[in-house]
Amino acid sequence: MNNSLFEKLNEEGHLSAASYGKIRANNKAAPFSLHWELTTILYLGVLLLTSGLSVLVYKNIDTIGHQAILLFIALTSAGCFIYCFKKKLPFSTAKVESPNVAFDYVLLLACLLFITFIGYIQFQYNVFGERFGLVTFIPMVVLFFCAYFFDHLGILSLAITNLCAWAGITVTPLEILKANDFNSNTIIITGILLGAGLVCVGVLTRINELKKHFAFTYTNFGMHLLFISTLAAMFTFENIYLLWFVAVLLIAAYFYREALRAKSFYFLLVLTLYLYTGVCFVVLRILFTVSSKVSPFAAEDVLAAKLSVSAESLRSASSKLMRVRVEFS
């Protein structure tokens, strides 16, 4: 409640002192909102629960047994999903509010446990063999479905992360994965294409108004992926780094226009940081290129000439100072 407004009305005589006193008393007795405190506690609870389960499994893996752990994870995840299906509101292409405070966090717990279940059975029993793409593809499909069906931005972020992992694993040869060598040109190009695709999905989401509030998440992931991949290409493809710098400039120009359209200081800040990195690289690269073309003897001659000029300037300044002191005395 805006107390300053009522105080001003009271001072101007538009509100009596008795009415102003009742308003102040009612404002002091108003309930205090604990929404953010409760949501923070629930979020921390989900993180602590999943972390605690991981530590429990790690320390007691020999005594509990893999089947018992997998059964517990599967049943808990299934129970959370059943709760969400029963409590959810009807689907809509617009934003759907959560039915209660705990709903979003129960859904988050269900999805995290599902991802843990898939990773566990692959690590322990190698169910998918060497088809590592399936390990990320199956959770990705489930996460995208849950994000749209239950209208959850956090799950959408997890789904996009799984999409990036699946795309990186799919285009990367098995030998590179086993060697943990991700310095691959293919991954850079894939990142650029995936980033551009995410930005396009964000634009289509906003235009078609299909979960319009998801557009920022798609654009945010696409922007970072585009900038990082393009800068990586500029660092990697050294012979044509200026062409990639032009690409960085074009991407920055697009997101500058988006920042103005959305009145987003965040977009402006991010593109400034990435553009600053690209400009610094180009300037340093040009300076190193120019300095490498100067012969060592020429550089020594230039340095000697500068030193002689500096010495002459110091002698001239010293003689002038002596004359001033003599005249003053």
C-alpha positions in Angstrom: 0.0 0.0 0.0 1.2 3.5 -0.9 1.4 5.2 2.5 3.0 8.4 1.1 -0.1 9.0 -1.1 -2.5 8.8 1.9 -0.1 10.9 4.0 -0.1 13.6 1.2 -3.9 13.5 1.0 -4.1 13.9 4.8 -1.8 16.9 4.8 -3.8 18.6 2.0 -7.0 18.1 3.9 -8.6 15.6 1.5 -8.4 12.8 4.1 -9.4 13.1 7.7 -7.0 12.2 10.5 -9.3 9.5 11.7 -9.5 7.8 8.3 -5.8 8.2 7.8 -5.2 6.5 11.2 -7.5 3.6 10.3 -5.6 3.1 7.0 -2.2 3.1 8.7 -3.5 0.6 11.4 -5.0 -1.7 8.7 -1.7 -1.5 6.7 0.3 -2.6 9.8 -2.0 -5.5 10.4 -1.9 -6.7 6.8 -0.4 -10.2 6.4 3.2 -10.5 5.2 3.9 -12.4 2.0 6.1 -15.4 2.3 5.9 -16.4 -1.4 9.5 -16.0 -2.3 10.7 -17.5 0.9 8.6 -20.6 0.4 9.5 -21.0 -3.2 13.2 -20.7 -2.4 12.9 -23.3 0.4 11.1 -25.7 -2.0 13.8 -25.2 -4.7 16.6 -25.8 -2.2 14.6 -28.8 -1.0 14.6 -30.4 -4.4 18.3 -29.7 -4.9 19.2 -31.1 -1.5 17.0 -34.2 -2.0 18.5 -35.1 -5.4 22.0 -34.4 -4.0 21.4 -36.4 -0.9 20.1 -39.4 -3.0 23.3 -39.2 -5.1 25.5 -39.3 -2.0 23.5 -42.1 -0.4 23.7 -44.2 -3.6 27.5 -43.5 -3.9 28.2 -44.5 -0.3 25.9 -47.5 -0.1 26.0 -48.9 -3.6 27.4 -52.3 -2.4 24.9 -52.8 0.3 21.7 -51.5 -1.2 22.0 -53.0 -4.7 21.5 -51.4 -8.1 18.0 -52.9 -8.7 16.7 -51.4 -5.4 18.1 -48.0 -6.2 16.7 -48.0 -9.7 13.3 -49.1 -8.4 13.3 -46.4 -5.8 14.2 -43.7 -8.3 11.6 -45.0 -10.8 8.8 -45.1 -8.3 9.6 -41.7 -6.9 9.7 -40.2 -10.4 6.5 -41.9 -11.4 4.7 -40.8 -8.2 5.7 -37.2 -8.9 4.5 -37.4 -12.5 1.2 -38.9 -11.4 0.7 -36.0 -8.9 1.4 -33.5 -11.6 -1.0 -35.1 -14.1 -3.8 -35.0 -11.4 -3.2 -31.4 -10.3 -2.4 -29.7 -13.6 -4.8 -27.1 -15.1 -6.2 -27.6 -18.7 -3.7 -27.0 -21.5 -3.6 -23.7 -23.2 -1.3 -22.1 -25.8 -1.1 -19.0 -23.5 0.6 -19.0 -20.1 -0.9 -21.3 -17.5 -0.4 -20.6 -13.9 0.6 -23.3 -11.5 -2.3 -24.9 -9.5 -0.3 -24.5 -6.2 3.1 -23.5 -4.9 4.5 -27.1 -4.8 3.5 -28.1 -8.3 6.5 -26.7 -10.2 9.0 -28.2 -7.7 7.4 -31.6 -7.7 7.5 -31.6 -11.5 11.2 -30.5 -11.4 11.9 -33.3 -9.0 10.2 -35.8 -11.3 12.2 -34.7 -14.4 15.5 -34.7 -12.5 14.9 -38.2 -11.2 13.9 -39.4 -14.7 17.2 -38.1 -16.1 19.0 -39.7 -13.2 17.3 -43.0 -14.0 18.2 -43.0 -17.7 21.8 -42.1 -16.9 22.0 -44.8 -14.1 20.8 -47.7 -16.3 23.2 -46.6 -19.1 26.2 -46.3 -16.8 25.5 -49.5 -14.9 24.0 -51.8 -17.5 24.9 -50.2 -20.8 21.4 -50.5 -22.0 21.9 -48.3 -25.1 25.3 -49.7 -25.9 27.4 -47.2 -27.8 24.4 -45.3 -29.1 25.1 -42.4 -26.7 22.7 -40.1 -28.6 19.7 -42.1 -27.3 20.8 -41.4 -23.7 20.2 -37.7 -24.3 17.5 -38.0 -26.9 14.9 -39.8 -24.7 15.2 -37.3 -21.8 15.1 -34.5 -24.3 11.7 -35.6 -25.8 10.3 -36.2 -22.3 11.5 -32.8 -21.1 10.1 -30.9 -24.1 6.7 -32.6 -23.6 6.6 -31.8 -19.9 7.7 -28.2 -20.5 4.8 -27.5 -22.9 2.2 -29.8 -21.3 2.8 -28.5 -17.8 4.0 -25.0 -18.8 7.3 -24.9 -17.0 10.2 -22.6 -18.0 12.7 -24.5 -15.8 11.9 -27.8 -17.6 12.2 -26.0 -21.0 15.7 -24.9 -20.0 16.6 -28.5 -19.2 15.1 -29.6 -22.5 17.2 -27.1 -24.5 20.3 -28.2 -22.6 19.6 -31.8 -23.5 19.0 -30.7 -27.2 22.5 -29.1 -27.3 24.0 -32.2 -25.7 22.2 -34.5 -28.1 23.3 -32.5 -31.2 26.9 -32.4 -30.0 27.0 -36.1 -29.4 25.2 -37.0 -32.6 27.6 -35.1 -34.9 30.7 -36.1 -33.1 32.5 -39.3 -34.1 32.7 -42.0 -31.4 36.5 -41.9 -31.4 36.5 -38.2 -30.4 34.0 -38.9 -27.6 36.1 -41.6 -26.2 39.2 -39.5 -26.4 37.4 -36.5 -24.8 38.7 -34.3 -27.6 36.0 -31.7 -28.4 38.2 -29.3 -30.3 36.3 -30.1 -33.5 35.3 -27.9 -36.3 32.1 -29.9 -36.7 31.0 -29.0 -33.2 31.6 -25.3 -33.9 29.4 -25.4 -37.0 26.8 -27.4 -35.2 26.7 -24.8 -32.4 26.2 -22.0 -34.9 23.3 -23.8 -36.7 21.7 -24.8 -33.4 22.0 -21.3 -32.0 20.4 -19.9 -35.2 17.7 -22.5 -35.0 16.9 -21.6 -31.4 16.6 -17.9 -32.2 14.3 -18.7 -35.1 12.1 -20.9 -32.8 11.9 -18.0 -30.3 10.8 -15.6 -33.1 8.2 -18.1 -34.3 7.0 -18.8 -30.8 6.4 -15.0 -30.3 4.7 -14.5 -33.6 2.4 -17.5 -33.5 1.8 -17.0 -29.7 2.4 -20.6 -28.9 3.6 -20.3 -25.3 4.7 -16.8 -26.1 6.5 -16.5 -22.8 8.9 -19.3 -23.9 10.4 -17.0 -26.5 12.9 -15.3 -24.2 14.3 -18.7 -23.1 14.8 -19.9 -26.7 16.3 -16.5 -27.7 18.6 -16.4 -24.6 20.1 -19.9 -25.3 20.4 -19.2 -29.0 22.1 -15.9 -28.4 24.8 -17.3 -26.2 25.3 -20.3 -28.4 25.6 -18.2 -31.5 28.1 -15.8 -30.0 30.2 -18.5 -28.4 30.3 -20.7 -31.5 31.1 -17.7 -33.8 33.9 -16.5 -31.5 35.2 -20.1 -31.4 35.2 -20.2 -35.2 37.0 -16.9 -35.3 39.7 -18.3 -32.9 39.9 -21.6 -34.8 39.7 -20.7 -38.5 42.6 -18.3 -38.3 42.9 -17.7 -42.1 39.4 -16.3 -42.4 39.0 -14.8 -38.9 37.9 -11.5 -40.4 34.9 -13.1 -42.1 33.9 -14.6 -38.8 34.3 -11.2 -37.2 31.9 -9.8 -39.7 29.5 -12.6 -38.7 29.9 -11.5 -35.0 29.1 -7.9 -36.1 25.9 -9.0 -37.9 24.8 -11.1 -34.9 25.4 -8.2 -32.6 23.4 -5.9 -34.9 20.5 -8.3 -34.8 20.4 -8.6 -31.1 20.9 -4.8 -30.7 17.7 -4.4 -32.7 16.0 -7.1 -30.5 17.2 -5.3 -27.3 15.6 -2.1 -28.6 12.4 -3.9 -29.5 12.1 -5.7 -26.2 13.6 -2.8 -24.2 16.0 -5.4 -22.7 19.2 -4.1 -21.0 20.2 -7.8 -20.6 20.5 -8.4 -24.3 22.4 -5.1 -24.7 24.8 -6.1 -22.0 25.4 -9.6 -23.3 26.1 -8.5 -26.9 28.4 -5.8 -25.7 30.5 -8.3 -23.8 30.8 -10.7 -26.7 31.4 -7.9 -29.2 34.1 -6.5 -27.0 35.8 -10.0 -26.9 35.7 -10.2 -30.7 37.0 -6.6 -31.2 39.9 -7.2 -28.8 40.9 -10.4 -30.6 40.9 -8.7 -34.0 42.9 -5.7 -32.7 45.5 -7.9 -31.0 45.7 -10.1 -34.1 46.4 -7.1 -36.4 49.0 -5.7 -34.0 50.8 -9.0 -33.8 50.7 -9.4 -37.6 52.1 -5.9 -38.2 54.8 -6.3 -35.5 55.9 -9.7 -37.0 56.5 -8.1 -40.4 59.0 -5.6 -38.9 62.6 -7.0 -39.0 64.5 -7.2 -35.7 67.2 -4.8 -37.0 64.6 -2.2 -38.1 62.9 -2.5 -34.7 66.3 -1.9 -33.0 67.0 1.2 -35.1 63.5 2.6 -34.3 64.1 2.0 -30.6 67.6 3.6 -30.7 66.2 6.7 -32.5 63.5 7.0 -29.9 66.0 6.7 -27.0 68.3 9.4 -28.6 65.4 11.8 -29.0 64.3 11.2 -25.4 67.9 11.8 -24.2 68.1 15.0 -26.2 64.8 16.2 -24.8 65.9 15.5 -21.2 69.2 17.5 -21.8 67.3 20.4 -23.2 64.8 20.5 -20.4 67.6 20.3 -17.8 69.5 23.2 -19.4 66.3 25.3 -19.4 65.7 24.5 -15.7 69.3 25.6 -14.8 68.8 29.0 -16.6 65.6 29.6 -14.8 67.3 28.9 -11.4 70.2 31.3 -12.3 67.8 34.1 -13.3 65.7 33.6 -10.2 68.8 33.7 -7.9 
